[in-house]
Amino acid sequence: MQCRPTPYWCQGIFIADGKILFTSDDGESTFHIADNIYIADISELPYTGLVDGTEVVKDTPFSVQLDKKGNVVKRTGKIAGGAKAGYVKLFREMTDFKRAGEIEGLAIDPTNDDLVVLNNRGTQIILGMSQGPFKEEGYTGEVHELYIYEKVK
């Protein structure tokens, strides 16, 4: 699914009941700007399984491979069949984290339907790379936390 608008730095995805939840590191830990969770309806997604087709070869998560002439490198084989553009809505701004950090992923607990979110805090991340702890705030390393949100019955 092509997301409109596109969440920035997606880290985790969870699919349930025709919906897809995305965690997104689109905040800024240095300036205490919260990360977010987005949601999209995928019940109409025309996925038909794997089909024979052609797709580009990624060089990095953000770029494609080029051959010596500067043309995009493609591969043939099994690819996802069916696609659509879908609208993504803000589901939750994560302002209740102890400190803005890096939202890493999420899941729905199958035993009680609670939302479980993994957040890391205490280190400065620039372009996905740790720059070390926020020593001036007392951190000596990264802290990993699970936040659990009870489903409203």
Sequence and secondary structure as in RCSB ss.txt:
>XXXX:A:sequence
MQCRPTPYWCQGIFIADGKILFTSDDGESTFHIADNIYIADISELPYTGLVDGTEVVKDTPFSVQLDKKGNVVKR
TGKIAGGAKAGYVKLFREMTDFKRAGEIEGLAIDPTNDDLVVLNNRGTQIILGMSQGPFKEEGYTGEVHELYIYE
KVK
>XXXX:A:secstr
 EEES  SSEEEEEEETTEEEEEE  SBTTTTB  EEEEEE TT     EEEEEEE EEETTEE B TTS B EE
EEEEE    EEE EEEEE TTSSS  EEEEEEE TTT  EEEEEEESEEEETTEEEEE GGGT SS EEEEEEE 
   
